Amino acid sequence: MKIRYALSYPLFMDKGGGVTHAFEEVSWLKKLGHQVEPLDWYSENIDFDVLLLFGFTHFNPEVLAFLKSKGVIIVSEPIFDRVRSYLYYKVSRFLSNFTRTVYKNQYENLHLCGALVPSSNIEKNDVINLYNIPEDKIFVAYLGIPSYVLEEGDKISKDLFYNEYKISDFVFYPSARISVRKNQIPLVKALKSTGVKLVLTGCHDIEEKIKDEFLELAKGDPNIICLPRLDKKMFISAYKNARVVVFPSLAETAGLVAVEGGYLGCRLVLSDIPIFREYFLDYPIYANNKDPEDIRKKVLKALNEDYDPSSFREFLLENRSWEAHAKIVNSVLERLYESRK
């Protein structure tokens, strides 16, 4: 099949897990024999069978409807993490009867798709309940260990990070940015003045509404260490120097940081939210992401307990695979392609 794909945001804006998700899948679909390229807005011809969307909000329903009318199969991997309450969506649905809202755009885009591939049952249920998508159009495919971690993980030394930053034995929260959703502020409150070394990445890009509060909290404690985004090799080396990966996020589609950190041997302290329970079972330590005292308690527990990462690593290898993810997507595409004939 000839497949074109489109991302919700341009690469100069999105440096997070959504891009990793897209490129991992594209790579595997190519290995499965498909011709996969980015959607070319300047092409005058529709010379492809499938449009694969990563996300669903920031696409034009008029364009999708036109492509569908020409026989193009449209499939979305929603990458949807619900932060707001169900009431918010009910109100948005009501308002969309009178004016064009973000919800209306989302609703139309999802219903123009021949199939959806969420990355968890949590995401699947949200899409069904919030947008009235028939369950038989939805196929869950779990995200996997990124290929660069599998290929480079055993080759890259912990010295790479240590020689650059002279830090080891720390608590690590890798993120593309500091934001409300990623929830770094309760974490800094939890560990400030405890003597525990906390390394945060993404500090070059701080969400404006929390910028002043974050910078004020982070200053004055040499153990709160703020770094910019790291490249992939430096990330792997950082994981090898860390003892604990902490992830107090308010909402995630999966949490590739936790997949990476768990595979590379770090103890995980995660938000006690359903998506993490679905993805990682009882392997991590879970904390109340709104309670700095509970976060502190769970981080100290992770630092003080003996930990053997082998069983969790084996679980991830057996159950969180991009190859398995791509094969599910491939089977969906083949079924839709055959039914079109």
C-alpha positions in Angstrom: 0.0 0.0 0.0 1.0 3.6 -0.6 0.7 5.4 2.8 1.0 9.1 3.5 1.2 10.3 7.1 0.7 13.6 8.9 1.6 14.9 12.3 -0.5 17.2 14.5 2.4 19.6 14.9 5.5 20.5 12.8 8.8 19.0 14.1 10.2 22.4 15.1 7.3 22.5 17.7 7.0 18.8 18.8 10.0 17.2 20.4 8.1 14.7 22.6 6.7 11.2 22.5 4.2 11.8 19.7 7.0 12.2 17.2 8.8 9.1 18.6 5.5 7.3 18.2 5.1 8.4 14.6 8.6 7.6 13.4 8.7 4.2 15.1 5.5 3.2 13.4 6.5 4.6 10.0 9.8 2.6 10.2 8.0 -0.7 11.0 5.4 -0.1 8.3 8.2 0.3 5.8 9.7 -3.0 7.0 6.3 -4.6 6.4 6.6 -3.6 2.7 4.5 -0.4 2.5 5.6 2.7 0.7 5.3 5.3 3.5 6.0 9.0 3.1 4.9 12.3 4.7 1.8 13.9 3.2 2.9 16.4 0.6 0.7 19.5 0.6 2.2 20.6 -2.7 1.4 17.4 -4.6 -1.3 17.9 -7.3 -2.2 14.2 -7.4 -3.8 11.8 -4.9 -1.4 9.0 -5.5 -1.8 7.1 -2.2 -4.2 4.6 -0.7 -4.0 5.5 3.0 -3.7 8.7 5.1 -2.4 7.9 8.5 -2.9 10.6 11.1 -1.0 10.9 14.3 -3.4 12.9 16.4 -6.8 14.1 15.3 -7.5 17.7 16.6 -5.4 19.8 14.3 -6.5 18.5 10.9 -9.0 20.1 8.5 -12.2 18.1 8.3 -12.8 19.6 4.8 -9.5 18.1 3.5 -10.2 14.7 5.2 -13.7 14.6 3.7 -12.4 15.4 0.2 -9.8 12.6 0.5 -12.4 10.1 1.7 -14.6 11.0 -1.2 -11.8 10.1 -3.5 -11.4 6.6 -2.0 -8.5 7.3 0.4 -8.6 5.2 3.6 -8.1 7.5 6.7 -6.9 6.0 9.9 -6.0 7.9 13.1 -3.8 7.1 16.1 -5.5 9.7 18.3 -2.7 10.1 20.9 -5.4 11.4 23.2 -4.8 12.0 26.9 -7.9 13.4 28.6 -6.9 16.1 31.1 -10.3 17.8 31.4 -13.5 16.3 33.0 -16.3 14.6 31.2 -18.5 17.6 32.0 -16.1 19.8 29.9 -16.7 17.6 26.9 -20.5 17.5 27.4 -20.6 21.3 27.4 -18.3 21.4 24.4 -20.6 19.0 22.6 -23.6 21.2 23.3 -21.9 24.4 22.2 -20.8 22.7 18.9 -24.5 22.6 17.9 -24.3 26.4 17.6 -20.8 27.3 16.5 -17.6 25.6 15.4 -15.6 24.4 18.4 -12.5 22.4 18.9 -14.8 19.5 19.9 -16.7 19.7 16.6 -13.4 19.6 14.7 -12.3 16.5 16.7 -15.7 14.8 16.3 -15.8 15.3 12.6 -12.2 14.1 12.1 -12.7 11.0 14.1 -15.9 10.1 12.3 -14.2 10.5 8.9 -11.7 7.8 9.8 -12.2 4.2 8.8 -10.5 3.0 11.9 -8.8 4.4 15.1 -5.8 2.9 16.8 -5.5 4.2 20.4 -2.6 3.1 22.5 -4.5 1.8 25.5 -8.0 0.7 26.6 -8.2 3.9 28.6 -7.8 5.9 25.5 -10.2 3.6 23.6 -13.0 4.1 26.2 -12.5 7.9 26.3 -12.9 8.1 22.5 -16.0 5.9 22.6 -17.6 7.9 25.4 -16.7 11.4 24.4 -17.1 11.2 20.6 -19.6 8.3 20.1 -17.2 6.2 18.0 -18.5 2.6 17.3 -16.3 0.1 19.2 -15.8 -2.1 16.1 -13.8 0.8 14.5 -11.3 0.8 17.3 -8.2 -1.4 17.6 -5.9 -1.0 20.6 -2.1 -1.3 20.0 0.3 -0.7 22.8 3.4 1.4 22.3 6.8 -0.2 22.6 10.4 0.3 23.6 11.9 2.9 21.2 14.3 1.3 18.7 17.2 3.6 19.6 17.0 2.3 23.2 17.1 -1.3 22.0 19.9 -0.7 19.5 22.1 1.7 21.5 21.2 0.9 25.1 24.0 -1.6 25.6 26.6 0.4 23.7 26.4 3.8 25.3 28.3 4.2 28.5 27.1 6.1 31.6 30.4 8.1 31.3 28.9 10.1 28.4 26.4 11.9 30.7 28.7 11.9 33.7 31.6 13.5 31.9 29.3 16.3 30.6 27.4 17.1 33.8 29.3 15.4 36.7 26.0 14.0 38.2 25.1 10.5 39.1 22.8 8.6 41.5 19.9 11.0 41.0 16.2 11.1 40.6 15.4 11.8 36.9 12.4 13.3 35.2 13.0 13.6 31.5 10.5 15.7 29.6 10.4 17.8 26.4 9.1 20.8 28.4 8.1 22.1 31.8 4.3 22.3 31.8 1.1 22.0 33.8 0.4 18.6 32.3 3.8 17.2 33.0 3.4 18.4 36.6 7.0 19.2 37.6 6.0 21.8 40.3 4.7 19.3 42.9 7.8 17.2 42.3 10.2 20.1 42.9 8.2 21.0 46.1 8.5 17.4 47.2 12.3 17.1 46.8 13.5 20.6 47.5 15.8 20.9 50.5 15.8 17.1 51.0 19.3 16.6 49.7 18.0 14.3 47.0 19.4 15.2 43.6 16.6 15.8 41.1 17.5 16.2 37.4 14.8 17.8 35.1 15.1 18.1 31.4 13.0 20.4 29.1 13.9 23.5 31.1 14.6 25.5 28.0 10.8 25.4 27.3 8.6 26.4 30.3 4.9 26.9 29.9 4.2 30.6 30.4 1.5 30.3 33.1 3.8 28.4 35.5 7.2 29.9 34.5 7.6 32.3 37.3 6.5 29.8 40.0 8.8 27.0 38.6 11.9 29.2 38.4 11.3 30.6 41.9 11.0 27.0 43.3 14.0 25.7 41.4 16.4 28.4 42.5 18.5 28.2 45.7 18.8 24.4 45.9 21.9 23.0 44.1 20.3 19.6 44.0 17.5 20.8 41.7 19.3 20.5 38.4 17.6 22.0 35.3 18.8 20.8 31.9 17.6 21.5 28.4 16.4 18.6 26.2 19.1 16.0 25.7 19.8 14.1 22.5 19.1 10.4 22.3 22.5 9.1 23.3 22.8 11.5 26.2 19.3 10.4 27.3 20.4 6.8 27.4 23.5 7.7 29.4 21.5 9.8 31.8 19.2 6.9 32.5 22.2 4.8 33.3 23.4 7.3 35.9 19.9 7.7 37.4 18.6 5.5 40.2 14.9 6.5 39.9 12.8 7.8 37.1 9.9 9.8 38.5 6.9 10.7 36.3 4.2 12.7 38.1 2.3 13.6 35.0 -1.4 14.5 35.2 -2.2 12.6 31.9 -0.4 10.5 29.3 -1.3 8.3 26.4 1.4 5.8 27.5 4.5 7.4 28.9 7.5 6.4 26.8 9.8 7.9 29.4 8.6 5.2 31.8 9.1 2.5 29.1 12.6 3.8 28.5 13.6 4.2 32.1 12.2 0.8 33.1 14.0 -1.0 30.3 17.3 0.7 31.2 17.1 -0.4 34.8 15.7 2.5 36.7 13.1 2.1 39.5 9.9 3.9 38.5 7.8 6.2 40.6 4.7 7.1 38.6 1.4 9.0 39.0 -1.3 6.8 40.3 -3.4 7.2 37.2 -5.2 4.5 35.2 -3.1 4.6 32.1 0.1 3.8 34.0 -1.6 1.0 35.9 -2.7 -0.5 32.5 0.8 -0.1 30.9 3.0 -1.2 33.8 0.9 -3.2 36.2 2.4 -3.4 39.7 6.0 -3.1 38.7 6.4 0.7 39.6 5.8 2.5 42.8 2.7 4.8 42.5 2.2 8.2 44.0 -0.5 10.8 44.4 0.6 13.3 41.7 -1.1 16.2 43.5 0.5 15.6 46.9 4.2 16.6 47.3 4.4 14.8 50.6 3.3 11.5 49.0 5.6 12.0 46.1 8.5 12.6 48.5 7.6 9.5 50.5 7.5 7.3 47.4 10.7 8.6 45.9 12.6 8.0 49.2 11.1 4.5 49.3 12.4 3.8 45.7 15.8 5.1 46.7 16.1 3.1 49.9 14.8 -0.3 48.7 16.8 -2.9 46.9 15.7 -3.3 43.3 16.2 -5.9 40.7 15.0 -4.6 37.3 15.3 -7.9 35.4 11.6 -9.0 35.7 10.2 -5.6 34.7 12.7 -5.4 31.8 11.6 -8.9 30.6 7.9 -7.8 30.9 8.6 -4.8 28.7 10.5 -6.8 26.1 7.6 -9.3 25.8 4.7 -7.0 26.0 5.7 -3.5 24.7 6.9 -3.9 21.2 6.7 -1.5 18.2 6.8 -4.5 15.9 3.6 -5.9 17.5 2.1 -2.4 17.4 2.8 -2.0 13.6 1.4 -5.5 12.9 -1.9 -4.5 14.4 -2.0 -1.3 12.4 -1.0 -3.4 9.3 -3.9 -5.8 9.8 -6.3 -2.9 10.2 -5.0 -1.3 7.0 -5.2 -4.6 5.0 -8.8 -5.2 6.1 -9.9 -1.7 5.1 -8.0 -2.0 1.8 -9.6 -5.3 0.9 -13.1 -4.0 1.8 -12.6 -1.1 -0.5 -12.2 -3.3 -3.6 
